[in-house]
Amino acid sequence: LEDCCGVKLWAKQIEIAETLVHHNVAVPAVFGVGKTLVAGWITVWWLYTHPFSQVVTTAPTGRQVKDQLWAEIRHAYHSSKLPLGGEMLTTELRVNPKYPKWFATGFATNEEHIDKFTGYHAVAGTLLIFDQACGIHPLIWTGGEGLVTTEGSRWLALTNTTDQDSEM
């Protein structure tokens, strides 16, 4: 991440990224330690180092998706030391128009409809990112399990330690 993106991560952010290579990762932590920032960089890293993969990102509200998580993703994309190509939109990153299933996307999960959070699969693996995970409805967690069924797929769940009853 640091070599290609030019970002300086601290030890725990590096640990999150390195662990995600082989395992799903849950990160309950206090406010302001850079959870969403590292998720932005990981999104770009995953998409461009796993050809034909998908990254699906979510948070409880559209504001959190667009103004927080995807602000970090857009920053990571535009700050890359390497020319990445593709098309960056507000909450979507398409890597190559010849391969329409190779992308990252973000949407809110403030509805309790599991079928709105299913159907994403990539042969090269899907990365699912739950930001502000303690606010995500349990049915969305269930739907998310179906997104990470292909080999090499992972999930990353980031949350503040504010809700002891959440799925996180």
PyMOL commands that set and color helices and strands:
alter all, ss='L'
color gray80, all
select helices_A, chain A and resi 2-5+11-20+35-49+62-79+114-117+133-135+138-148
alter helices_A, ss='H'
color red, helices_A
select strands_A, chain A and resi 25-29+54-59+87-88+92-94+103-108+126-130+154-160
alter strands_A, ss='S'
color yellow, strands_A
deselect
rebuild
show_as cartoon
